[in-house]
Amino acid sequence: MLPREVVELLAPKAGETYVDCTAGLGGHAALVGPLVGASGRVVLNDVDDGNLGKAAAAVRRACGDACPELVTIRGNFAELPHALGGLHGGQGIRADMVLADLGFSSNQVDDPARGLSFRLDGPLDMRLDPSLKLSAADMVNGLPEAELARILRDYGEERHAGLVARKLVQARKETPILTTARLAEVVRSVLSGRSGPASIDPATRSFQALRIAVNDELGSLQALLAAVLRGASGSAGRGTGSGSWLGTGARVAIISFHSLEDRLVKRAMEEVASRGVGEVLTRSPAMADEPEQRANPRSRSAKLRAVRIDGALGV
Ligand SMILES: C[S@@+](CC[C@H](N)C(=O)[O-])C[C@H]1O[C@@H](n2cnc3c(N)ncnc32)[C@H](O)[C@@H]1O
């Protein structure tokens, strides 16, 4: 997503450390890896073990004989600053560039077993991290109606959240809702004929909302942004060795796909600037150009923002 814009904003230099919070299939890491070169370092993090392996392979392929030091970490990026602090015998690793490209990768949404897509029938799961306790089926069949409505409204911007939640509760009394096809059918039965763009499946917003809730996507993002603010202020934070996890001059870029996410990112980056510990690099968010939007419809909602961390007293 937004490959040229990401590389321009991160401005990688030989010997630097790149930390990819959401390695995915390694698309961005494979662009940055050759630019930091053999004297640099690439840290790949993802909740999805399978993707982590694919990303590492993509970086190796792209870098050939000049591969940077490659570190892979399986986990939520909310914990990443802490994990970085424990590396290299507890001395920690300091990032010169950080990227978080939020959400899911194409292979995840195309895998029916993950239950992320209303286009493919599969178990109603939606967990990107298999170690999470609650699946989407647990939520849809177990949460009170009012909580379901809140999730649909807040995370999916579903205008008919109350009606959909009521119908879900009625439907689950008849038979538990255990598959993506059944969830999509129930949601569509409420929304068909109601106003909304004809090009968008009425189930889209409910699926997005549940995915955000199941994976606590906003909670993880808030934790990462809090760590950026702590890092920008030179604070070590919990268990991060001595000093910040962000080097002086570090560039932090975040791609979000939802107005709630973008608002959090915008606010945190402005806070870095207002505390006088860094500068926002994107006055307005960078968006995908026409060809990228045509090639990848999901890029239409992508917003890229970046900030440079100058640090408190260059800690
Ligand atoms: C949009 S993809 C990243 C694509 C990647 N930038 C590329 O170029 O291939 C998002 C990835 O982030 C991972 N992910 C989502 N939320 C995460 C979290 N809180 N912590 C760690 N990884 C996460 C997903 O498993 C997925 O692999």
The ligand as a Gaussian input file, in Angstrom:
#p B3LYP/6-31G(d) Opt

LIG

0 1
 C       -1.963000      -4.698000       5.696000
 S       -1.003000      -6.053000       6.234000
 C        0.618000      -5.449000       6.120000
 C        1.167000      -5.526000       4.725000
 C        2.636000      -5.207000       4.620000
 N        2.899000      -3.816000       4.936000
 C        3.154000      -5.538000       3.236000
 O        3.657000      -4.638000       2.552000
 O        3.056000      -6.715000       2.835000
 C       -1.278000      -6.060000       7.944000
 C       -0.535000      -7.137000       8.718000
 O       -0.549000      -6.713000      10.076000
 C       -0.776000      -7.793000      10.927000
 N       -1.373000      -7.223000      12.129000
 C       -2.601000      -6.664000      12.269000
 N       -2.764000      -6.193000      13.516000
 C       -1.588000      -6.439000      14.173000
 C       -1.127000      -6.162000      15.486000
 N       -1.893000      -5.521000      16.379000
 N        0.121000      -6.522000      15.813000
 C        0.917000      -7.150000      14.909000
 N        0.531000      -7.462000      13.654000
 C       -0.699000      -7.094000      13.291000
 C       -1.664000      -8.722000      10.136000
 O       -1.519000     -10.047000      10.601000
 C       -1.139000      -8.520000       8.719000
 O       -0.162000      -9.478000       8.412000

